[in-house]
């Protein structure tokens, strides 16, 4: 079984795979073209994938047959597995546990060459609903602490297959990047008695210079101190800690803003590689009172990071990133297209 | 002037360049081949570079002429500049400051095709001495809080030129990755009254299974919860917070272990792209008593990260990395070659 190990210095967990890859098995350039031929994610090949977990499909069609709009599958090579106990244990001065969790593949479109944002708003809304439903379902498992929805587009962004896909990774620990956001938002709330994200929204609306797009319920903006050039956040105006609290109206509106912003980004940067991921509150733990203020100090959002700059020893050694385009200029380019 | 902006949520600084790059100026794949032709770093072309800051050279030769072993130059396009004031200021709810600091290029070899580790121990010792001397010199500037020495080897590791180079970046802030190490080491020391790095060294020597190489004064090992497969740390056995405290004997020994480990890594992974960087204590600030325990709770080291895996939305969204090769297996491969 794969295992999770805790970095004793940074408190960051890493997943160590049980079947160690040999040195010769690493590709010379780790950014191969994604696999294209024989795509089992295309409509009509449902019997060649693992059995679907759930799907959004046309009335009257059966699971694992054609006629679906969005399909959710278990991962072919999961790093995190549902079966088993957490098995937390010490090893000398270090800590490890079993790699309990879930990996799922959300097939965003029945068509190999058609992204959901190019299929129209209805398809985007289905996708958002699937994200919400999968998080809602998995957060019932009390062994799991966090559910991450993420997308890889383009080979420099780690895309493995050319079919449009989103991935889901459920982990028994709160990942480091999320924990940093939670801890700092909590600290800000303790000092200001206000949500840091609500303050950011107000500041962005006040100046307007980093706003990319607005809808009734959401704003999209380039963060003041983004990590990557042309980075965009989409955040609900309404204070809400968890993506699973999204309303029907907000679901439709989120589909609209995500579709619009992805199209803008693809147009401005000419189909760049990018990732996006949702940061939402971690799962409740049984001793609920420990988390009872969580709703006050966190605010879910989606982050889009274009992968158009290389990272060198400077970024990895320091965590200090360099933005060749200012967020104000990036937002201006993004506002003006489409 | 370029500016530094603070991420209000994560406390991480980013550098925003003053001349914003246009969307069309980003390359389609951000990992171009390094520039090869017309290399001004080669011996004999000293008059085509900015004037050298310092060099280690043959007796009787003059600055900015041939006859050098290691040469230190100002960066051609510095992100951080020496001139000016810090200018810390608030902008709405956010923070920014001027991009004060220094960027230097350490030319590791007079020969375009010969890396210092292939030139023998004498050259490696000269390189280590140059690292020490540059940090010692720059830490006198009280506006600077941190000096990062780092190397990029191979285009997937961000290498810009094919000539063997190390870079130096001096910043007016303690970068996020370093600050995390410092904070956690301090917290560990407060609880255990022991240095976390000394504890790691003892644990690694006790089990031995992740040790790559040992010398009289240093050990090299694959960390228990490494971020990257085949990641290697080199750390002095003697407790010492700052790289500038390295003794003459340790300088020679550090040259030896760095040379050996780089050759092992290049052999096992067949010339992989990699970065390395030194993590040392930040510069003293004028109110020294604030830092008086720093020597107890930090321990300098060098980290080598092979860039042989792609990073996807999972890693960027979570900070949770996946190791396809366990550190024990990686160390075994590295021990057995050479």
Interface residues (C-beta under 8 A of the other chain):
Chain A: X5 X6 X7 X8 X9 X10 X11 X12 X13 X14 X15 X16 X17 X20 X21 X22 X23 X24 X26 X27 X28 X29 X30 X31 X79 X91 X92 X93 X94 X146 X148 X150 X151 X152 X155 X156 X157 X158 X159 X167 X169 X171 X173 X175 X176 X177 X178 X180 X181 X184 X185 X188 X196 X197 X199 X200 X203 X206 X207 X223 X224 X225 X226 X227 X229 X230 X268 X269 X270 X272 X275 X276 X277 X279 X303 X305 X307 X308 X309 X310 X311 X312 X313 X314 X315 X316 X317 X318 X319 X320 X321 X322 X323 X324 X325 X326 X327 X329 X330 X333
Chain B: X5 X6 X7 X8 X9 X10 X11 X12 X13 X14 X15 X16 X17 X20 X21 X22 X23 X24 X26 X27 X28 X29 X30 X31 X79 X91 X92 X93 X94 X146 X148 X150 X151 X152 X155 X156 X157 X158 X159 X167 X169 X171 X173 X175 X176 X177 X178 X180 X181 X184 X185 X188 X196 X197 X199 X200 X203 X206 X207 X223 X224 X225 X226 X227 X229 X230 X268 X269 X270 X272 X275 X276 X277 X279 X303 X305 X307 X308 X309 X310 X311 X312 X313 X314 X315 X316 X317 X318 X319 X320 X321 X322 X323 X324 X325 X326 X327 X329 X330 X333
